[in-house]
Amino acid sequence: MRCLAVRSGSCRPGIADLDAEGCNTTLLCMRSFVQPTLFARLSAVSRQLSNMSTAPEPAWKTILEKTSKENAGVASTLSTVEGDQPRVRSVIQRSMIMAKPWLPVMITTTDVRTPKVKQITGSSSKVELAWWFPEPVVQFRITGVAHILPNPSHPLATSFPAARLSPSPHFSWEDERYKTYATKMGGALRASFCRPVPGTVIDDYDVGKEWPEKIPPPGEETTDEEREQTKLALNHFALLVIEPSAVEYLELKVVPNRRTKWTLEGEEWRKTILVP
Ligand SMILES: Cc1cc2nc3c(=O)[nH]c(=O)nc-3n(C[C@H](O)[C@H](O)[C@H](O)COP(=O)(O)O)c2cc1C
């Protein structure tokens, strides 16, 4: 059947044509009637396709992406644990990356010296994120584990599961960290990574007058002092990557209200409907 489809020009060799041993039956079939160079090119395309998933992205990811785009700048609330004490704070979600076709990971930025990093890498990597959007009156609650991606020479760098969370063999998490610093942080935020250790005690507010107010994006510095500040900021700048295992979506505008939960089981998100 597949040979006939190719002859009529309507068959696209792809993942569905690979048998259990990984043998592409469509291509084997085609070998007899296409030119060798064309056959080689089709084989290469087929190999690429066989590495890609045709699975649709998780439903919650599509909804969250659309909602957060329509509500740019809305902060989320991240909880961590410190011993038996929950700790929460506001954070901005910067992006989502499809670490695997079924696994979107959420990217926040932080200073590697902050207490939240100690909590995630010391007490427990379990986190929960609540993200409330006043319009269209919905809340997302994302449960998962967090990973810290600091500068490559930081002692925590080796704990980051870079290979497991890479969308492709060519993906570089360090490039992602650098790109996030260079393109998603404003001058004042870049400068904030040059301050003394966050959360430590100072004598009075005036101490802060000594700290840089803004620093330019990397490559646009004009003085040695600014270049040193970029180095320092990039040393402290880290990505906080949340790997979700469950997502709850609460819709309060629709009547009756709706609460939907997706739970990751293997590579599938199982959907359940809950009493709100
Ligand atoms: C609207 C808003 C957004 C914030 N975004 C971030 C952020 O993206 N990353 C971050 O580390 N801190 C952010 N902060 C500061 C944190 O809430 C918190 O004060 C700081 O990170 C120290 O937290 P920790 O002591 O629990 O580590 C934000 C604060 C506010 C009010």
The ligand as a MOL file (V3000), in Angstrom:
LIG
                    3D

  0  0  0     0  0            999 V3000
M  V30 BEGIN CTAB
M  V30 COUNTS 31 33 0 0 0
M  V30 BEGIN ATOM
M  V30 1 C 7.1240 41.7110 40.8330 0
M  V30 2 C 8.3750 41.0590 41.3300 0
M  V30 3 C 9.1000 40.2630 40.4780 0
M  V30 4 C 10.2660 39.6250 40.9170 0
M  V30 5 N 10.9410 38.8040 40.0660 0
M  V30 6 C 12.0150 38.1190 40.5120 0
M  V30 7 C 12.6650 37.1740 39.6750 0
M  V30 8 O 12.3020 36.9380 38.5170 0
M  V30 9 N 13.7200 36.5000 40.1910 0
M  V30 10 C 14.1470 36.7000 41.4740 0
M  V30 11 O 15.1130 36.0570 41.8850 0
M  V30 12 N 13.5620 37.5750 42.2840 0
M  V30 13 C 12.4980 38.2950 41.8460 0
M  V30 14 N 11.8580 39.1840 42.6730 0
M  V30 15 C 12.3630 39.3590 44.0480 0
M  V30 16 C 11.8870 38.1640 44.8900 0
M  V30 17 O 10.5020 38.2590 45.1230 0
M  V30 18 C 12.6610 38.0130 46.2110 0
M  V30 19 O 12.4830 39.1590 47.0020 0
M  V30 20 C 14.1500 37.7830 45.9850 0
M  V30 21 O 14.3870 36.9760 44.8520 0
M  V30 22 C 14.7740 37.1110 47.2030 0
M  V30 23 O 14.1260 35.8650 47.3830 0
M  V30 24 P 14.7470 34.7230 48.3450 0
M  V30 25 O 15.3310 35.4540 49.5160 0
M  V30 26 O 13.5800 33.8920 48.7130 0
M  V30 27 O 15.7630 33.9800 47.5590 0
M  V30 28 C 10.7130 39.8380 42.2530 0
M  V30 29 C 9.9590 40.6370 43.1090 0
M  V30 30 C 8.8240 41.2400 42.6590 0
M  V30 31 C 8.0400 42.0920 43.6180 0
M  V30 END ATOM
M  V30 BEGIN BOND
M  V30 1 1 1 2
M  V30 2 1 2 3
M  V30 3 2 2 30
M  V30 4 2 3 4
M  V30 5 1 4 5
M  V30 6 1 4 28
M  V30 7 2 5 6
M  V30 8 1 6 7
M  V30 9 1 6 13
M  V30 10 2 7 8
M  V30 11 1 7 9
M  V30 12 1 9 10
M  V30 13 2 10 11
M  V30 14 1 10 12
M  V30 15 2 12 13
M  V30 16 1 13 14
M  V30 17 1 14 15
M  V30 18 1 14 28
M  V30 19 1 15 16
M  V30 20 1 16 17
M  V30 21 1 16 18
M  V30 22 1 18 19
M  V30 23 1 18 20
M  V30 24 1 20 21
M  V30 25 1 20 22
M  V30 26 1 22 23
M  V30 27 1 23 24
M  V30 28 2 24 25
M  V30 29 1 24 26
M  V30 30 1 24 27
M  V30 31 2 28 29
M  V30 32 1 29 30
M  V30 33 1 30 31
M  V30 END BOND
M  V30 END CTAB
M  END
